[in-house]
Amino acid sequence: MPHSPLLTPATIIARHAEQITAEIDGEVVVMGLAQGKYIGLDDVASTLWRLLEQPQSVQHLCDLLAQHYRGDAAEISADVLAFLGELLELGLIQVDAAQNL
């Protein structure tokens, strides 16, 4: 299994180009074409996924979700990082290579 890059608040992430997103019975489902794996997203995860229509920093995503859901910023950040790590392992998102230039 390839080593996943470390996600930090400054990491810029984007949806992987080789994925398909569909809404089925009100639930967002994302399938990675490269690995053939998919995931169903709940309301909060669907909001995060929609925010990734454009590349975003992890910090910006956390800030937007904290404003939208008015939750504890530290808890939201921890949850977002954990979820993004899962998406990265599934090949559904990628770290923006331009940030490393």
LUMTIPA-423782 format. One record per residue: residue in one letter; y, x, z of N, C-alpha, C in turn. Coordinates in steps of 0.2 Angstrom, whole numbers, padded with zeros to 4 digits, always signed. Layout:
<atoms>
aYXZYXZYXZ
...
</atoms>
This chain:
<atoms>
m-0006+0004+0000+0000+0000+0000+0006+0004+0000
p+0011+0003-0004+0017+0007-0005+0021+0006+0002
h+0025+0012+0003+0029+0012+0009+0035+0008+0008
s+0037+0003+0012+0043-0001+0011+0049+0003+0014
p+0055+0002+0011+0061+0005+0013+0063+0002+0020
l+0066+0006+0024+0069+0003+0030+0075-0001+0029
l+0074-0007+0032+0080-0012+0031+0085-0011+0037
t+0091-0010+0035+0096-0009+0040+0102-0015+0038
p+0107-0016+0043+0112-0020+0041+0116-0019+0035
a+0116-0012+0033+0120-0010+0027+0115-0011+0021
t+0109-0012+0021+0105-0012+0015+0107-0018+0011
i+0107-0017+0004+0109-0022-0001+0102-0024-0003
i+0101-0030-0003+0094-0033-0006+0096-0038-0011
a+0091-0040-0015+0091-0045-0020+0084-0048-0021
r+0084-0053-0024+0078-0056-0027+0075-0052-0032
h+0068-0051-0031+0064-0047-0036+0065-0051-0043
a+0065-0047-0048+0066-0050-0055+0059-0054-0057
e+0054-0051-0054+0047-0054-0056+0045-0059-0051
q+0049-0064-0050+0047-0070-0045+0049-0076-0048
i+0046-0082-0046+0047-0088-0048+0049-0093-0042
t+0054-0096-0042+0056-0101-0037+0055-0108-0039
a+0052-0112-0035+0052-0119-0037+0053-0123-0030
e+0055-0129-0031+0056-0134-0025+0051-0139-0026
i+0046-0140-0021+0041-0145-0021+0041-0149-0015
d+0042-0156-0016+0043-0160-0010+0048-0158-0005
g+0054-0155-0007+0059-0153-0003+0058-0146+0000
e+0052-0143-0002+0051-0136+0001+0052-0131-0005
v+0055-0126-0003+0056-0120-0008+0050-0116-0008
v+0047-0115-0013+0041-0110-0014+0043-0105-0019
v+0041-0099-0017+0043-0093-0021+0036-0089-0022
m+0035-0087-0028+0029-0083-0030+0031-0077-0033
g+0028-0072-0031+0029-0065-0034+0024-0064-0040
l+0026-0063-0046+0022-0062-0051+0018-0056-0051
a+0021-0050-0049+0018-0044-0049+0012-0044-0044
q+0012-0047-0038+0007-0047-0033+0003-0054-0033
g+0006-0059-0036+0002-0065-0036+0002-0069-0030
k+0007-0067-0025+0007-0070-0019+0013-0074-0018
y+0013-0079-0014+0018-0084-0013+0019-0086-0006
i+0025-0089-0005+0027-0091+0002+0031-0098+0001
g+0029-0102+0006+0033-0108+0007+0039-0107+0012
l+0045-0109+0010+0051-0108+0015+0053-0114+0018
d+0054-0113+0025+0057-0119+0029+0065-0119+0027
d+0068-0124+0031+0075-0125+0029+0080-0119+0030
v+0079-0115+0035+0083-0109+0036+0081-0104+0031
a+0075-0103+0030+0073-0098+0025+0075-0100+0018
s+0075-0106+0017+0077-0108+0010+0085-0107+0009
t+0088-0108+0015+0096-0106+0014+0097-0099+0013
l+0093-0095+0016+0093-0087+0015+0091-0086+0008
w+0086-0089+0006+0084-0087-0001+0089-0089-0006
r+0093-0095-0005+0098-0097-0010+0104-0092-0010
l+0105-0089-0004+0110-0084-0003+0109-0078-0007
l+0103-0077-0008+0100-0071-0012+0101-0072-0019
e+0104-0077-0022+0105-0078-0029+0109-0072-0032
q+0113-0069-0027+0117-0063-0029+0115-0057-0024
p+0115-0051-0026+0113-0046-0021+0118-0046-0015
q+0115-0045-0009+0119-0046-0003+0117-0041+0002
s+0121-0039+0007+0119-0034+0012+0116-0038+0017
v+0111-0035+0021+0108-0038+0026+0113-0041+0031
q+0118-0037+0033+0123-0039+0038+0127-0046+0035
h+0128-0046+0029+0132-0052+0026+0128-0058+0027
l+0121-0057+0025+0117-0063+0026+0116-0065+0033
c+0116-0061+0038+0116-0062+0045+0122-0066+0047
d+0128-0063+0045+0134-0066+0047+0135-0074+0044
l+0133-0074+0038+0133-0081+0035+0128-0086+0038
l+0122-0084+0040+0118-0088+0044+0120-0090+0051
a+0123-0085+0054+0125-0086+0061+0131-0091+0061
q+0135-0091+0056+0141-0096+0055+0138-0103+0053
h+0133-0103+0049+0131-0109+0047+0127-0113+0052
y+0123-0109+0056+0118-0112+0061+0121-0111+0068
r+0126-0108+0069+0130-0107+0075+0125-0105+0081
g+0121-0100+0079+0116-0097+0084+0118-0090+0087
d+0114-0088+0091+0115-0081+0094+0115-0076+0088
a+0120-0072+0087+0120-0067+0082+0115-0062+0082
a+0113-0059+0088+0108-0054+0089+0101-0057+0087
e+0100-0063+0089+0093-0066+0088+0093-0068+0081
i+0098-0070+0077+0098-0072+0070+0097-0065+0066
s+0100-0060+0068+0099-0054+0065+0092-0051+0065
a+0089-0052+0071+0082-0049+0072+0077-0054+0068
d+0078-0060+0068+0074-0065+0064+0075-0063+0056
v+0081-0062+0054+0082-0061+0047+0079-0054+0045
l+0080-0049+0049+0077-0043+0047+0069-0043+0047
a+0066-0047+0052+0059-0048+0051+0057-0052+0045
f+0060-0057+0044+0059-0061+0038+0060-0057+0031
l+0065-0054+0031+0066-0050+0025+0061-0044+0024
g+0058-0042+0030+0053-0037+0029+0047-0040+0026
e+0045-0046+0028+0039-0050+0025+0040-0051+0018
l+0047-0053+0016+0048-0054+0009+0047-0048+0005
l+0049-0042+0008+0049-0036+0004+0042-0034+0003
e+0037-0035+0009+0030-0033+0008+0027-0038+0003
l+0029-0044+0002+0026-0048-0003+0029-0047-0010
g+0034-0042-0011+0037-0041-0017+0041-0046-0020
l+0044-0050-0015+0049-0056-0017+0056-0054-0017
i+0058-0048-0014+0064-0045-0014+0064-0038-0015
q+0069-0035-0017+0069-0028-0018+0076-0025-0015
v+0076-0019-0013+0082-0015-0011+0085-0013-0017
d+0092-0014-0017+0096-0013-0023+0096-0005-0024
a+0094-0003-0029+0093+0005-0030+0100+0008-0031
a+0105+0004-0033+0112+0006-0034+0115+0009-0027
q+0113+0006-0022+0116+0008-0015+0114+0015-0013
n+0109+0018-0017+0106+0025-0015+0110+0030-0019
l+0114+0028-0024+0117+0033-0028+0123+0036-0025
</atoms>
